[in-house]
Amino acid sequence: MEGVEKAKGSSTEIYHSLSRRRSRSRGVSMEDVFLSTTPSRRNIRMDEDEEALIWAAIEKLPTYNRLRTSIIKSFVETDDDDAQGNKTNKVVHKEVNVLKLNITDRQTFIDTTFKVAEEDNERFLKMFRSRIDKVGIKLPTVEVRFEHLTVEANCHVGTRAIPTLPNVTRNIAESTLGLIGIKMAKRTNLTILKDASGIIKPSRMTLLLGPPSSGKTTLLLALAGKLDPSLKVRGEITYNGYRLNEFVPQKTSAYISQNDVHMGELTVKETLDFSARCQGVGTRYELLSELARREKEAGIFPEPEVDLFMKATSMGGVESSLITDYTLRMLGLDICKDTLVGDQMQRGISGGQRKRVTTGEMIVGPTKTLFMDEISTGLDSSTTHQIVKCLQQIVHITEATILMSLLQPAPETFDLFDDIILLSEGKIIYQGPREHVLEFFESCGFRCPERKGTADFLQEVTSRKDQEQYWGDRSKPYQYITVTEFANRFKQFHVGMCLENELSIPFNKAQGHGAALVVKRYSLPRMEFLKASFDKEWLLIKRNSFVYIFKMVQSIVAAFVVTTLFLRTQMHTRNEDDGALYIGALLYSIIHNMFSGYAELTLVIARLPVFYKHRDLLFQPAWAFTLPSVLLRIF
């Protein structure tokens, strides 16, 4: 600790700064009063002296090293006893390189910082936001607008829509004839979304509700820029005033599918680590550099927990990041992080845990604009509430943008959202604050019973068979109100009028943050892609080692049999029969090599759905998946 000894002269000022900071942020709870580990004033003073010395040493480092060095706190049991005879714990501050954090250091940080996921996450995010606000840094935000959005599909109906081999052959032939103007197939135009308009604002949790087949998934895909090219789209979608063709929406936002597609041979932690590695760190490093520069000029010293987390999550090129451990704790996956995900052929995690892995695979990256499609399927209400609560804290404190579709959320989960979008038959019936949604339907003559949850009421009030039971004024005859009439009445409602006024004012691009939109298709350089893919493929080979060892032994035995046929390189006669022996040996070798690759062919085909998913999400290009797979299996 030579740097610490050199920094003793300047540690006094840092100590006073740390003391002032702790006096504002530290408090002793009722629980700590009865714990034997409650520190005394003398111990607190010694801890602050030790921390001040380390901070002084870090501040004297060059900028490059300073951004990679932080403080980690751990508790060490001492030989001293307290009044009750229990062993006391001592706080130890250690200077660490965030690029070399081992598993023990990361787990210690998570266990001490996030003991209770919901409560400690909010406290930690508030400390993070306080650090940002002290130096006046503005976080990048994204406002998503869609105006007069209409999505139509020109599709076959009946048996022609079934993906059979004859139908595919006919479709190819008809498409070929269509190029020269001959149209033979009868198709039907299906309108999925009809003239939908709205705004998804940052810092506000938005819930997308609607009965089945109302167009929720199509709306989420459209906003994320992932619609099928065969669909006909009209209208305009903008991020901070920019159209989708002016940046890369797949990297600016993330669509979390309701389908769980993962590699069964990887564990939960390995799946999230690979995702975090491919998505990169975004603008975290630039934010950290500017933050450190301003703090040094102002003489501000951050909380050790926040500083360690920001530095560790801002460094790319690491196999396992602290952001993965944080995501595992927030999603409640830390109890199964070393369990295989599993598939149809091998036992793995449960369906609800697999759904959380799908969510964590996307939120582990730097993207702050999320479109989440029914992430609560298979989860109990308590787990859903915990996940939505943590996401709400991220949205409110870090100004993220989230549009989430849930199927029948519980009342306590429904109350966590700020805005509601109600979709039915492809039309938006309501979009606005959650507090005014019941007021709107009461103005239409419908009232939510006290026994009924608001979310369930909103799902059923537009249905022809369920609408009558919510009719409010029994003195008047009930009259069915169509979805179109609901949409027209919303435009005359005060919330709908405010929304229309906001849409009429274009977004001021000058107010947008320069780092909010991503213009590069991939987050990593080519060598980083290769390294990440090589590591993953080598791990998969080790997980399927029995197959490769068995095939290797089989090849060795076959090679021994073939080579022993030719121990005598000189034959007494050289006729056609001898040539037939040579040809037979060569044919056997070719057939053996061909059939020995069938086992590998099965494994590759099984991994193709995951490859297609990663390719569409721009995790990695196709060559980064193919090259390591081919080279490792050759050598």
Secondary structure as GFF3:
##gff-version 3
##sequence-region A 1 635
A	DSSP	alpha_helix	2	6	.	.	.	ID=ss1
A	DSSP	three_ten_helix	8	10	.	.	.	ID=ss2
A	DSSP	alpha_helix	11	25	.	.	.	ID=ss3
A	DSSP	alpha_helix	30	33	.	.	.	ID=ss4
A	DSSP	alpha_helix	41	59	.	.	.	ID=ss5
A	DSSP	alpha_helix	63	66	.	.	.	ID=ss6
A	DSSP	beta_strand	69	81	.	.	.	ID=ss7
A	DSSP	beta_strand	87	97	.	.	.	ID=ss8
A	DSSP	three_ten_helix	98	100	.	.	.	ID=ss9
A	DSSP	alpha_helix	103	113	.	.	.	ID=ss10
A	DSSP	alpha_helix	117	134	.	.	.	ID=ss11
A	DSSP	beta_strand	144	155	.	.	.	ID=ss12
A	DSSP	three_ten_helix	158	161	.	.	.	ID=ss13
A	DSSP	alpha_helix	165	178	.	.	.	ID=ss14
A	DSSP	beta_strand	188	200	.	.	.	ID=ss15
A	DSSP	beta_strand	205	209	.	.	.	ID=ss16
A	DSSP	alpha_helix	216	223	.	.	.	ID=ss17
A	DSSP	beta_strand	232	239	.	.	.	ID=ss18
A	DSSP	beta_strand	242	243	.	.	.	ID=ss19
A	DSSP	three_ten_helix	244	246	.	.	.	ID=ss20
A	DSSP	alpha_helix	249	252	.	.	.	ID=ss21
A	DSSP	beta_strand	253	256	.	.	.	ID=ss22
A	DSSP	alpha_helix	268	279	.	.	.	ID=ss23
A	DSSP	alpha_helix	284	298	.	.	.	ID=ss24
A	DSSP	alpha_helix	304	312	.	.	.	ID=ss25
A	DSSP	alpha_helix	322	330	.	.	.	ID=ss26
A	DSSP	three_ten_helix	334	336	.	.	.	ID=ss27
A	DSSP	alpha_helix	351	363	.	.	.	ID=ss28
A	DSSP	beta_strand	369	373	.	.	.	ID=ss29
A	DSSP	alpha_helix	381	398	.	.	.	ID=ss30
A	DSSP	beta_strand	401	405	.	.	.	ID=ss31
A	DSSP	alpha_helix	411	414	.	.	.	ID=ss32
A	DSSP	beta_strand	419	424	.	.	.	ID=ss33
A	DSSP	beta_strand	427	433	.	.	.	ID=ss34
A	DSSP	three_ten_helix	434	436	.	.	.	ID=ss35
A	DSSP	alpha_helix	437	443	.	.	.	ID=ss36
A	DSSP	alpha_helix	454	460	.	.	.	ID=ss37
A	DSSP	three_ten_helix	467	470	.	.	.	ID=ss38
A	DSSP	alpha_helix	483	492	.	.	.	ID=ss39
A	DSSP	alpha_helix	494	504	.	.	.	ID=ss40
A	DSSP	three_ten_helix	509	511	.	.	.	ID=ss41
A	DSSP	alpha_helix	526	543	.	.	.	ID=ss42
A	DSSP	alpha_helix	545	564	.	.	.	ID=ss43
A	DSSP	alpha_helix	576	596	.	.	.	ID=ss44
A	DSSP	alpha_helix	598	616	.	.	.	ID=ss45
A	DSSP	alpha_helix	622	634	.	.	.	ID=ss46
###
